[in-house]
Amino acid sequence: MARQGGATTRTEGIYRRLRADILGGRLTPGERLKFPDLCGNYNTSVGAAREALARLSAEGLVRAQAHQGYMVRPLSHDDLLDLTEARIEVETLVFRMSVTHGNVRWEADLVAAHHVLERTPFPDGEPAHVSLVETWAVAHTVFHRALFAGCPNRRLTETARALREEAELYRHWSLPAARAADRDHAGEHRALLDAALDRDADRAADLLRAHIAHTTDLLIGVRGVPA
């Protein structure tokens, strides 16, 4: 049991370090992830690295290549547009259902999640301080999951969450563009909260659609996501 627990701890450690390095830009989109390099740089075994990469692959942060191992997921114009279209269709539907069916407990959890996000500093400058970026990203994820939590359809909710996870790498790459464009993240999130509490499903869906599309527009216009 002790050995199994130790292996689990090692896998969790390498998973967290790899994830932070991918989202922090130290491992770049399209970069090959070779096991000899990973084992040396992260002082880990092939087995632990393989398990960590499998988890990251399930989250859409790395991609498995036949007979070539793994690579950091490449960013592309077409992939971003496909992902954005899917997110808008699914996430706005789930949010609309949350607004319609969510109970008082859902409202309370949503207010609490927004309270934490509102008081978590948005990272300034390039994402060199990974801990600050990660702290904000966690609060941001919790808030968006809270938006969906009132939806009674479990399958739709899980699909919406999976699409958001797949967009995580794009979202992190959009942060410098958001700063350059002086994006009002706080205002957008407050508007989503207000629409939800007002039980205005149409306004809630429209605001979330614009919120998702804004990130894509910044990535294409400012960051220049490749075709």
C-alpha positions as a Python dict, from the first residue, in 0.01 Angstrom:
ca = {
    (1, 'M'): (0, 0, 0),
    (2, 'A'): (280, 238, 91),
    (3, 'R'): (450, 183, -244),
    (4, 'Q'): (126, 240, -430),
    (5, 'G'): (67, 561, -235),
    (6, 'G'): (419, 679, -312),
    (7, 'A'): (371, 613, -683),
    (8, 'T'): (45, 807, -678),
    (9, 'T'): (215, 1100, -506),
    (10, 'R'): (498, 1102, -763),
    (11, 'T'): (252, 1092, -1052),
    (12, 'E'): (51, 1378, -900),
    (13, 'G'): (368, 1580, -854),
    (14, 'I'): (488, 1540, -1213),
    (15, 'Y'): (135, 1607, -1341),
    (16, 'R'): (116, 1937, -1152),
    (17, 'R'): (463, 2048, -1260),
    (18, 'L'): (403, 1964, -1625),
    (19, 'R'): (64, 2135, -1620),
    (20, 'A'): (211, 2449, -1465),
    (21, 'D'): (495, 2455, -1721),
    (22, 'I'): (253, 2416, -2012),
    (23, 'L'): (14, 2683, -1889),
    (24, 'G'): (303, 2907, -1786),
    (25, 'G'): (454, 2894, -2136),
    (26, 'R'): (777, 2714, -2044),
    (27, 'L'): (662, 2419, -2256),
    (28, 'T'): (527, 2575, -2573),
    (29, 'P'): (241, 2466, -2802),
    (30, 'G'): (362, 2203, -3047),
    (31, 'E'): (672, 2110, -2843),
    (32, 'R'): (761, 1739, -2837),
    (33, 'L'): (757, 1581, -2491),
    (34, 'K'): (1027, 1314, -2499),
    (35, 'F'): (1044, 1070, -2210),
    (36, 'P'): (1425, 1087, -2165),
    (37, 'D'): (1403, 1466, -2137),
    (38, 'L'): (1103, 1455, -1905),
    (39, 'C'): (1265, 1197, -1676),
    (40, 'G'): (1583, 1402, -1656),
    (41, 'N'): (1427, 1746, -1619),
    (42, 'Y'): (1161, 1639, -1369),
    (43, 'N'): (1358, 1365, -1194),
    (44, 'T'): (1087, 1107, -1248),
    (45, 'S'): (1028, 762, -1396),
    (46, 'V'): (888, 681, -1738),
    (47, 'G'): (581, 526, -1574),
    (48, 'A'): (499, 835, -1367),
    (49, 'A'): (559, 1064, -1666),
    (50, 'R'): (336, 848, -1888),
    (51, 'E'): (49, 857, -1634),
    (52, 'A'): (82, 1233, -1595),
    (53, 'L'): (79, 1282, -1972),
    (54, 'A'): (-231, 1063, -2003),
    (55, 'R'): (-411, 1292, -1756),
    (56, 'L'): (-297, 1602, -1942),
    (57, 'S'): (-411, 1445, -2268),
    (58, 'A'): (-758, 1387, -2123),
    (59, 'E'): (-765, 1759, -2034),
    (60, 'G'): (-667, 1859, -2386),
    (61, 'L'): (-333, 2011, -2286),
    (62, 'V'): (-115, 1752, -2460),
    (63, 'R'): (-173, 1533, -2760),
    (64, 'A'): (-64, 1173, -2819),
    (65, 'Q'): (101, 1103, -3154),
    (66, 'A'): (110, 756, -3306),
    (67, 'H'): (462, 610, -3268),
    (68, 'Q'): (595, 953, -3163),
    (69, 'G'): (489, 994, -2801),
    (70, 'Y'): (334, 1318, -2680),
    (71, 'M'): (346, 1687, -2767),
    (72, 'V'): (205, 2003, -2613),
    (73, 'R'): (-121, 2069, -2790),
    (74, 'P'): (-64, 2304, -3086),
    (75, 'L'): (-275, 2619, -3110),
    (76, 'S'): (-439, 2690, -3442),
    (77, 'H'): (-688, 2934, -3590),
    (78, 'D'): (-922, 2661, -3721),
    (79, 'D'): (-913, 2460, -3397),
    (80, 'L'): (-986, 2771, -3193),
    (81, 'L'): (-1285, 2862, -3411),
    (82, 'D'): (-1425, 2507, -3391),
    (83, 'L'): (-1381, 2500, -3015),
    (84, 'T'): (-1537, 2845, -2974),
    (85, 'E'): (-1842, 2747, -3180),
    (86, 'A'): (-1892, 2430, -2975),
    (87, 'R'): (-1848, 2615, -2646),
    (88, 'I'): (-2095, 2887, -2738),
    (89, 'E'): (-2362, 2635, -2837),
    (90, 'V'): (-2321, 2407, -2535),
    (91, 'E'): (-2222, 2646, -2258),
    (92, 'T'): (-2495, 2899, -2331),
    (93, 'L'): (-2754, 2620, -2331),
    (94, 'V'): (-2629, 2486, -1997),
    (95, 'F'): (-2616, 2834, -1843),
    (96, 'R'): (-2967, 2907, -1969),
    (97, 'M'): (-3090, 2586, -1803),
    (98, 'S'): (-2909, 2679, -1480),
    (99, 'V'): (-3081, 3018, -1472),
    (100, 'T'): (-3417, 2852, -1533),
    (101, 'H'): (-3384, 2559, -1294),
    (102, 'G'): (-3123, 2657, -1035),
    (103, 'N'): (-3242, 2676, -675),
    (104, 'V'): (-3150, 2913, -391),
    (105, 'R'): (-2850, 2697, -301),
    (106, 'W'): (-2722, 2740, -657),
    (107, 'E'): (-2759, 3117, -622),
    (108, 'A'): (-2567, 3115, -294),
    (109, 'D'): (-2283, 2905, -437),
    (110, 'L'): (-2263, 3131, -742),
    (111, 'V'): (-2244, 3445, -529),
    (112, 'A'): (-1972, 3286, -316),
    (113, 'A'): (-1768, 3183, -621),
    (114, 'H'): (-1797, 3532, -766),
    (115, 'H'): (-1692, 3684, -433),
    (116, 'V'): (-1368, 3483, -439),
    (117, 'L'): (-1300, 3563, -806),
    (118, 'E'): (-1369, 3934, -758),
    (119, 'R'): (-1116, 3949, -474),
    (120, 'T'): (-847, 3745, -647),
    (121, 'P'): (-600, 3980, -819),
    (122, 'F'): (-586, 3951, -1196),
    (123, 'P'): (-223, 3870, -1289),
    (124, 'D'): (-28, 4172, -1413),
    (125, 'G'): (256, 4146, -1660),
    (126, 'E'): (368, 3839, -1849),
    (127, 'P'): (278, 3512, -1674),
    (128, 'A'): (619, 3465, -1511),
    (129, 'H'): (465, 3427, -1166),
    (130, 'V'): (285, 3100, -1225),
    (131, 'S'): (136, 3087, -875),
    (132, 'L'): (-49, 3416, -929),
    (133, 'V'): (-177, 3308, -1269),
    (134, 'E'): (-285, 2971, -1130),
    (135, 'T'): (-462, 3127, -830),
    (136, 'W'): (-668, 3350, -1056),
    (137, 'A'): (-729, 3067, -1303),
    (138, 'V'): (-863, 2840, -1027),
    (139, 'A'): (-1103, 3109, -902),
    (140, 'H'): (-1211, 3175, -1261),
    (141, 'T'): (-1278, 2806, -1325),
    (142, 'V'): (-1476, 2768, -1002),
    (143, 'F'): (-1696, 3065, -1096),
    (144, 'H'): (-1771, 2932, -1445),
    (145, 'R'): (-1846, 2586, -1309),
    (146, 'A'): (-2085, 2750, -1063),
    (147, 'L'): (-2266, 2909, -1356),
    (148, 'F'): (-2339, 2559, -1489),
    (149, 'A'): (-2417, 2391, -1158),
    (150, 'G'): (-2790, 2469, -1165),
    (151, 'C'): (-2845, 2276, -1487),
    (152, 'P'): (-3039, 1954, -1417),
    (153, 'N'): (-2895, 1771, -1720),
    (154, 'R'): (-2577, 1597, -1602),
    (155, 'R'): (-2456, 1501, -1949),
    (156, 'L'): (-2483, 1854, -2083),
    (157, 'T'): (-2308, 1991, -1776),
    (158, 'E'): (-2021, 1744, -1811),
    (159, 'T'): (-1988, 1829, -2182),
    (160, 'A'): (-1974, 2201, -2104),
    (161, 'R'): (-1704, 2144, -1841),
    (162, 'A'): (-1501, 1926, -2079),
    (163, 'L'): (-1510, 2196, -2348),
    (164, 'R'): (-1395, 2457, -2097),
    (165, 'E'): (-1106, 2231, -1990),
    (166, 'E'): (-1007, 2186, -2353),
    (167, 'A'): (-994, 2564, -2391),
    (168, 'E'): (-765, 2608, -2088),
    (169, 'L'): (-445, 2644, -2291),
    (170, 'Y'): (-604, 2904, -2519),
    (171, 'R'): (-740, 3087, -2216),
    (172, 'H'): (-397, 3115, -2055),
    (173, 'W'): (-248, 3238, -2380),
    (174, 'S'): (-521, 3504, -2399),
    (175, 'L'): (-421, 3669, -2068),
    (176, 'P'): (-147, 3894, -2214),
    (177, 'A'): (-388, 3994, -2492),
    (178, 'A'): (-655, 4074, -2235),
    (179, 'R'): (-412, 4298, -2049),
    (180, 'A'): (-301, 4467, -2372),
    (181, 'A'): (-662, 4536, -2467),
    (182, 'D'): (-748, 4642, -2110),
    (183, 'R'): (-1028, 4386, -2098),
    (184, 'D'): (-1282, 4434, -1819),
    (185, 'H'): (-1288, 4080, -1681),
    (186, 'A'): (-1447, 4195, -1357),
    (187, 'G'): (-1729, 4375, -1537),
    (188, 'E'): (-1802, 4077, -1761),
    (189, 'H'): (-1820, 3839, -1465),
    (190, 'R'): (-2036, 4076, -1262),
    (191, 'A'): (-2278, 4104, -1555),
    (192, 'L'): (-2302, 3724, -1578),
    (193, 'L'): (-2375, 3703, -1206),
    (194, 'D'): (-2640, 3976, -1221),
    (195, 'A'): (-2819, 3814, -1516),
    (196, 'A'): (-2823, 3480, -1333),
    (197, 'L'): (-2961, 3628, -1011),
    (198, 'D'): (-3220, 3826, -1209),
    (199, 'R'): (-3326, 3494, -1368),
    (200, 'D'): (-3293, 3652, -1711),
    (201, 'A'): (-3202, 3347, -1921),
    (202, 'D'): (-3189, 3534, -2252),
    (203, 'R'): (-2955, 3804, -2121),
    (204, 'A'): (-2743, 3543, -1942),
    (205, 'A'): (-2697, 3341, -2262),
    (206, 'D'): (-2615, 3652, -2468),
    (207, 'L'): (-2356, 3770, -2213),
    (208, 'L'): (-2186, 3431, -2195),
    (209, 'R'): (-2178, 3410, -2576),
    (210, 'A'): (-2005, 3748, -2591),
    (211, 'H'): (-1769, 3653, -2306),
    (212, 'I'): (-1648, 3341, -2487),
    (213, 'A'): (-1624, 3514, -2826),
    (214, 'H'): (-1425, 3802, -2676),
    (215, 'T'): (-1144, 3567, -2573),
    (216, 'T'): (-1128, 3423, -2924),
    (217, 'D'): (-1124, 3768, -3083),
    (218, 'L'): (-832, 3871, -2859),
    (219, 'L'): (-635, 3558, -2941),
    (220, 'I'): (-679, 3601, -3315),
    (221, 'G'): (-642, 3980, -3323),
    (222, 'V'): (-370, 4041, -3064),
    (223, 'R'): (-186, 3713, -3010),
    (224, 'G'): (-205, 3607, -3373),
    (225, 'V'): (-297, 3240, -3328),
    (226, 'P'): (-153, 3065, -3636),
    (227, 'A'): (-372, 2925, -3912),
}
